[in-house]
Amino acid sequence: MPGAAMKAPVVSADDGTGTTGEIPFIVGSNMYRESPYSTTTLTMGANPTETVTLITPGGFLRGIVMQVTSTGGVLGAGVLANDVPYSIISTATLEDISGGAILYPLSGYAHAMSQKYFRPWDGDPAKRSVFSASINPAFTLRFFTEVKQTLAVLSNTDARAQYRFRFTLAAGTQAGPNGLCTTAPTTLPTVTMKIAIATWAQPDSEDLLGNTIDQLPDGLNVSRFINHENPVATVTNRCTLVGNEIRALGFILRNGDANHTRVDFTDANAGVIQLYKDQRTLWKQYPSQWIEEMNAFYEFLANGTSTRETGVFIVPRYAGGGSAPGSENDGQGEYWLQTVEQTYLHLDLGGLSDITTSPGNIEIIYDVLAVAGGLAPDLEGI
């Protein structure tokens, strides 16, 4: 039922009849990490640079961790871009074995917002001890297909067909939103990007007492995609990337100036905002009320350990809560929003006066799940 807290898997070595039960995969396996798997060091320059990393086969892939550090930069008269430090990654994507996108080519900033609000148990990347929004940027981002508890992990066992992580280091100086500076600094930094892989290990066939262990994780029949579109902001903003179950939606509002500065919806200018699905109004509220709903859902916003970024508005459609499993907010929220290709999903604004330089853009980020077959009850809606 909506709002119900998730339960840990129950393990019973004996069902009361003397028959030994099977150990669930998540109990018999372990989280494997390989770091640093790949290291790339580049000096930022006038042109972007793309890097492709092949993922070593083994176990069930949870995601990729990118740790970015830099040195040698001198700001001088330079002006940092608004979305620093994430903006130094202009695009990043996780590709399947055929080259198709799983995590689509989004900017570093969009991926950072996806991590913070779509997998909030990973925390706010801006609160990491290594974080630096300076001429020598530093941050860590987690590019995960897994939601949690093995939901949407990837089978990663074929050495002949490997997953790929592809990312582009932006040009050092350019008009925003990507890049390090909008006005050239004295010296651009040298950036090091360490790539690590995170998996669930293939478990042994039996535990030490001879109990068999399930060899496949629950949630393997679910595919998770992060995608986006970036249309010109209008009064009626249609969300066209429908057809699967929507786990969350993110909206990033940007002005039409040269640097595409993020701006907020305000009560005075945007008025009442309404989210529609076909003929049904899912909700209508002022921007300030939307922000308060985010504060209620996300524990790190409610307790003040993190803040909402200017221009970033989130619609969570998962019941796992905006915090770590077992915390006071766990189990809070709604279940996934079902859509088909014909679904008419749109966000309607009362006005566009918050965009002072036209045309502005409203980037729409989708966290969607494609479910093939049945799903374990404790994974529904998380």
C-alpha positions in Angstrom: 0.0 0.0 0.0 1.2 3.5 -0.6 3.3 4.9 2.2 4.2 1.4 3.5 7.7 1.1 4.8 9.9 -1.4 3.0 11.0 -4.6 4.8 14.3 -6.3 4.6 14.3 -9.8 3.0 13.5 -12.6 5.4 16.0 -15.5 5.4 15.0 -18.8 6.9 17.4 -21.7 6.8 14.6 -24.1 8.0 10.9 -23.7 7.1 9.8 -25.8 10.1 9.7 -29.1 8.3 13.4 -29.7 8.2 13.6 -28.4 4.6 16.2 -25.8 4.0 15.0 -22.7 2.1 16.8 -20.8 -0.6 18.8 -17.7 0.4 17.7 -14.6 -1.5 20.3 -13.1 -3.9 20.6 -9.8 -2.0 21.6 -11.7 1.2 24.0 -14.2 -0.5 25.7 -11.6 -2.6 27.8 -8.5 -1.7 28.4 -5.1 -3.2 31.7 -5.2 -5.2 33.6 -2.0 -6.0 36.6 -1.6 -8.3 38.3 1.8 -7.9 40.0 3.4 -9.7 39.1 1.3 -12.7 40.0 4.0 -15.2 41.9 7.3 -14.8 41.9 10.1 -17.3 43.9 13.4 -16.9 43.4 16.3 -19.2 44.2 20.0 -19.2 41.1 22.0 -20.0 41.4 23.9 -23.3 39.6 25.6 -26.1 37.8 22.5 -27.3 35.8 19.7 -25.5 37.4 16.2 -25.2 35.5 13.0 -25.2 36.5 9.8 -23.3 35.0 6.3 -23.6 35.6 3.7 -20.9 34.6 0.0 -21.4 33.1 -1.6 -18.3 34.8 -4.8 -17.1 32.3 -7.8 -17.1 31.4 -9.3 -13.8 28.4 -9.6 -11.6 25.4 -7.3 -11.9 26.2 -3.7 -12.7 24.8 -1.1 -10.3 26.4 2.0 -11.7 29.5 4.1 -12.3 31.2 6.5 -9.8 33.1 9.4 -11.2 35.5 11.2 -8.9 36.8 14.5 -10.3 39.8 16.5 -9.0 41.9 19.3 -10.5 44.9 21.4 -9.9 46.9 24.3 -11.4 44.0 26.7 -12.2 44.3 30.4 -11.5 41.2 32.4 -11.7 42.6 36.0 -12.1 40.0 38.1 -13.9 38.1 35.0 -15.0 34.4 34.5 -14.2 33.2 31.0 -13.2 30.1 29.5 -14.9 26.9 29.4 -12.9 26.7 25.6 -12.8 30.3 25.0 -11.6 31.7 22.5 -10.8 29.4 20.0 -12.6 29.4 22.1 -15.8 32.9 21.0 -16.7 31.2 17.7 -17.8 29.2 18.8 -20.8 27.7 15.3 -21.4 27.9 11.9 -19.8 26.1 8.7 -20.7 26.0 5.0 -19.9 25.5 2.9 -23.0 24.3 -0.7 -23.3 26.2 -3.4 -25.2 24.7 -2.3 -28.5 25.6 1.4 -28.0 22.1 2.5 -27.0 21.8 4.9 -24.1 20.6 3.8 -20.7 21.6 7.0 -18.9 21.2 9.4 -21.8 23.7 12.2 -22.7 22.8 14.8 -20.0 25.0 17.6 -18.7 27.0 17.1 -15.5 24.6 19.5 -13.8 21.5 17.5 -14.9 23.2 14.3 -13.7 24.0 15.9 -10.4 20.4 16.9 -9.9 19.3 13.4 -10.9 21.6 11.9 -8.2 20.4 14.3 -5.5 16.7 14.0 -6.1 16.1 10.7 -7.8 18.4 8.6 -5.5 18.5 10.9 -2.5 20.0 8.2 -0.2 23.2 8.9 -2.1 23.1 12.4 -0.6 23.7 15.8 -2.1 27.0 15.7 -4.1 27.7 19.3 -3.1 28.0 18.2 0.5 30.9 15.8 -0.2 34.2 16.6 1.6 36.0 16.8 -1.8 33.5 19.2 -3.3 35.0 22.5 -4.7 33.1 25.0 -6.9 36.2 26.9 -7.8 38.8 27.4 -10.6 40.0 23.9 -9.5 36.7 22.0 -9.5 36.2 18.8 -7.5 33.2 16.6 -7.1 31.9 13.0 -7.1 28.9 11.8 -9.2 27.2 8.4 -9.1 25.8 7.4 -12.4 23.6 4.5 -11.3 21.0 2.4 -13.2 20.0 0.6 -10.0 17.3 2.3 -8.0 18.1 0.4 -4.8 17.9 -3.2 -3.4 18.9 -4.5 -6.9 15.9 -2.9 -8.7 17.1 -2.2 -12.3 20.6 -3.7 -12.0 22.2 -4.8 -15.3 23.5 -8.3 -16.1 27.2 -7.7 -16.9 28.6 -11.2 -17.6 29.6 -11.2 -21.3 33.2 -10.2 -22.1 32.3 -10.0 -25.8 29.7 -7.3 -25.3 30.6 -4.6 -22.8 28.8 -1.6 -21.4 30.4 1.8 -22.1 30.6 4.9 -20.0 31.1 8.0 -22.3 31.8 11.5 -21.1 33.0 14.8 -22.4 35.2 17.4 -20.6 33.8 20.8 -21.7 35.9 23.6 -23.1 37.5 25.7 -20.4 36.0 29.1 -21.5 32.7 29.4 -23.2 29.2 30.8 -22.8 27.1 28.8 -20.3 25.7 26.6 -19.1 28.5 24.2 -19.8 32.2 24.9 -19.3 34.3 26.2 -16.4 34.4 29.9 -17.1 32.4 32.4 -19.1 35.3 34.9 -19.0 38.8 33.4 -19.5 40.9 32.8 -16.4 44.6 33.3 -16.0 45.3 29.6 -16.2 42.9 26.7 -16.8 43.3 23.7 -14.6 44.4 20.1 -15.2 41.5 17.8 -14.4 41.7 14.1 -13.3 38.7 11.9 -13.7 38.7 8.5 -11.9 36.1 6.1 -12.9 35.0 3.2 -10.6 32.5 0.5 -11.1 29.9 -0.7 -8.6 28.3 -4.1 -8.9 26.5 -6.9 -7.0 28.8 -9.9 -7.1 27.8 -13.2 -8.5 27.1 -15.2 -5.3 28.3 -18.7 -4.6 25.9 -21.5 -5.4 25.6 -22.4 -1.7 26.4 -20.8 1.7 28.7 -22.4 4.2 25.8 -24.5 5.6 24.9 -25.9 2.3 21.8 -23.7 1.7 21.4 -22.8 -2.0 21.6 -19.1 -2.9 19.4 -17.5 -5.6 21.7 -16.7 -8.5 19.6 -13.9 -10.0 18.6 -10.6 -8.3 15.0 -9.4 -8.0 14.4 -6.4 -10.3 16.6 -7.7 -13.1 13.5 -7.6 -15.3 13.3 -3.8 -14.9 15.1 -1.3 -17.1 15.7 2.2 -15.8 16.4 5.1 -18.1 17.3 8.7 -17.3 16.5 11.0 -20.3 15.6 14.6 -20.9 14.3 17.1 -23.4 15.0 20.9 -23.4 12.2 22.7 -25.1 11.5 26.5 -25.2 9.5 27.4 -22.1 5.9 28.2 -22.9 2.7 28.4 -20.9 1.9 24.8 -21.7 5.0 22.5 -21.5 4.3 19.1 -22.8 6.3 16.1 -21.5 6.7 14.0 -24.6 9.0 11.2 -23.4 6.2 9.0 -22.0 5.3 5.3 -22.5 6.8 3.8 -19.4 6.4 4.2 -15.6 7.6 7.6 -14.5 9.5 7.4 -11.2 10.4 11.1 -11.0 10.4 14.3 -13.1 12.8 17.2 -12.8 12.3 20.7 -14.3 15.2 23.1 -14.6 14.1 26.6 -15.7 16.7 28.8 -17.6 16.7 32.3 -18.8 17.4 33.1 -22.4 20.6 35.1 -21.8 23.9 34.0 -23.2 24.8 31.9 -20.2 21.4 30.3 -19.8 21.2 31.4 -16.2 18.9 29.3 -14.0 15.9 31.3 -12.6 13.1 30.4 -10.2 9.4 30.2 -10.8 7.8 32.8 -8.5 4.2 33.1 -7.2 3.9 36.6 -8.7 5.0 35.7 -12.2 4.3 32.0 -12.8 1.0 32.1 -10.8 -0.7 28.7 -10.2 1.2 25.8 -11.8 -0.8 22.7 -12.9 0.4 19.2 -13.8 -2.0 17.3 -16.1 -2.2 13.7 -17.2 -4.7 13.4 -20.1 -7.9 14.9 -18.7 -6.9 14.6 -15.0 -5.3 17.3 -13.0 -2.6 15.6 -10.9 -2.0 18.8 -8.8 -2.2 22.6 -8.9 -0.2 24.9 -6.7 1.9 28.0 -6.5 5.7 27.7 -6.9 6.2 28.4 -3.2 3.8 25.5 -2.4 5.7 23.2 -4.8 8.9 24.1 -3.0 7.2 23.3 0.4 6.2 19.9 -1.0 9.8 19.2 -1.9 10.8 20.2 1.6 8.3 17.8 3.0 9.5 14.9 0.8 13.2 15.3 0.9 14.6 15.0 4.4 17.8 16.9 3.6 15.8 19.9 2.6 13.4 19.6 5.6 16.2 19.5 8.1 18.3 22.2 6.4 21.4 20.1 5.7 21.0 20.9 2.0 19.2 23.5 0.0 17.2 23.5 -3.3 19.1 24.9 -6.2 17.7 28.0 -8.0 15.5 27.0 -10.9 15.3 23.3 -9.9 11.8 21.8 -9.3 11.2 18.1 -8.7 8.1 15.9 -8.9 8.9 12.6 -7.1 6.7 9.7 -8.0 8.1 7.0 -5.8 7.0 5.8 -2.4 10.4 5.0 -1.0 10.7 8.4 0.6 13.3 11.1 0.0 15.8 9.7 2.4 17.7 6.6 3.4 15.8 3.3 4.1 14.7 3.1 7.7 14.7 6.9 8.3 11.7 8.8 9.4 10.7 9.8 5.9 11.0 6.3 4.4 7.7 5.1 3.0 6.5 8.6 2.3 5.4 9.5 -1.2 3.4 8.2 -4.2 3.8 5.2 -6.5 5.1 5.2 -10.1 3.1 7.1 -12.6 1.9 4.8 -15.4 2.0 6.2 -18.9 1.6 4.9 -22.5 2.8 6.5 -25.7 -0.5 8.3 -26.2 -0.4 9.9 -22.7 -0.8 13.7 -22.7 1.3 14.8 -19.8 1.9 18.6 -19.5 3.0 21.3 -17.0 1.0 24.5 -17.4 2.2 27.9 -16.1 0.1 30.9 -15.2 2.8 33.2 -16.8 6.3 33.5 -18.1 7.5 36.8 -16.6 10.2 35.0 -14.6 12.1 34.6 -17.9 13.4 38.1 -18.5 15.3 37.3 -21.7 13.4 35.3 -24.2 13.3 32.6 -25.2 13.9 30.7 -22.0 14.1 26.9 -21.7 12.7 24.4 -19.3 14.8 21.2 -19.2 12.6 18.2 -18.4 14.5 15.2 -16.8 12.8 11.9 -16.7 13.5 8.9 -14.4 11.5 6.1 -16.0 11.2 2.3 -15.6 10.3 -0.3 -18.2 8.9 -3.3 -16.3 8.8 -6.7 -18.1 6.7 -9.1 -16.1 6.0 -9.3 -12.4 7.9 -7.6 -9.7 8.6 -8.5 -6.0 6.2 -6.7 -3.8 8.9 -5.0 -1.7 10.3 -3.4 -4.9 7.0 -1.9 -6.1 7.0 1.8 -6.1 10.4 2.4 -4.5 
